[in-house]
Amino acid sequence: MDVKVTKTIDERGEVCPVPDVDAKRAWKSMKPGEILEVLVDYPLSKERIPANAEKAGHKVLAIEETGPSEWRILIQIGGKEDK
Amino acid sequence: MEAIILGLITGLLFGFILQRGRICFNSAFRDLYLMKDNFLFKGITLAMAIEMLMFPAMAAVGMIKLNPKPFNLPAQIIGGFIFGMGMVLAGGCASGTTYRVGEGNTTSWVAAFTYGLTALAVKHGGLHWILKLFSKFTVKVTPTVSANLYEPSKKIGPTLATALHINHWIVAVIFAALLFWYVFGTKTTERPESKMTWKVIGISLTIVAAFGFWSSYISGRHYGLGITGGWVSLFSSYTKGGLINWEGAEVLGIVIGAFISAIIAGEFKFRVPKKGITYLQTAIGGAFLGLGAALAMGCNIGNYFTGIPQLAIGSIVAGIFFILGNWFMAWLMYGRS
């Protein structure tokens, strides 16, 4: 997916749940409409980060496979305040 | 030899399910607190509720005999808390760390190594004195109710049923009903990307637990699924020689099963952290897991998954402190903003 990414966090190789925690901290610091790109290689986080993003009121634009067990998650920050 | 083959088969199945279902108690507990997410916790609780009825039924028809873990209040409180902190540092509980070894997480390799080595040292080696400090608090009883479910003339750890002098079935049915009420009566967090639904996770775990308990029992090991004893067996036979036992074969099977599952799913990768210090963190976490599990008389699988379904009081205490230790460390490392 070709979009203008506001912020990228590279979470490949990180220990569970660091990718999830970093992603949550990243979207909390961003403004509505901005795009967060999360690079992960940990299957559980690939499933859990999108679920948590949706729950926090953000929009998951894409989950792309970029390599062997590597994914790129694109999240558009929602207008709702994340609690 | 039969024990090794049966253990290996159990482990292969278990590893496959652990990898597919991403079953890590560390995640299950922590997600509850950190993400307000109960997806995995529901899967695990469903399995526990079914096992609570399945194990005594298997014992009643003679397939297995129940063998609740001994009760040791200080050891299970302290060991449970240490183990709970260890899972956060290691990036996985006993089952999570073990299946991720097969997925190619090099941080889990380090954690599994210090976990097995430390558990061996506490159980049989240079750190055995720690276990001895607590040994006088160990409580075992002779079952006065539902004696047909246990091995004749063998002392067991006290259960809710033996402590209350109530038929095992009555307590099991009430406890299971409460768990079923929680599982089906409360809202579940959705995880649409997950390969397995939480119900499939729960039911498939129950099948492995039943096969595991039965195959372990007929191999002469009177307990169901576990992990710590398996790593101890592997390390012990590597350093001292001798064959591995059922549990050692089961752990080996988990690693291989998770590896096969990860390869099929295209999820195997040698994952290396960007910062080398992460290895130190998981090494310390693994040592905490080993010490904690040895003191608490089992890891999350042995206690949560095989012990609590037998209503063992020791496992219930350890299980509570696993969660508290986990929450404490998760708060310390990730919860504060």
Interface residues (C-beta under 8 A of the other chain):
Chain A: D10 R12 G13 E14 V15 C16 P17 V18 D20 V21 K24 R25 D41 Y42 P43 L44 K46 E47 R48 P50 A51 N52 K55 I63 P68 S69 E70
Chain B: R22 C24 N26 S27 R30 D31 L34 M35 D37 F39 G91 G92 G96 E103 N105 T107 T189 E190 R191 P192 E193 S194 K195 A262 A265 G266 E267 F268 K269 R271 V272 P273 K274 T278 Q281 T282 Y334 S337
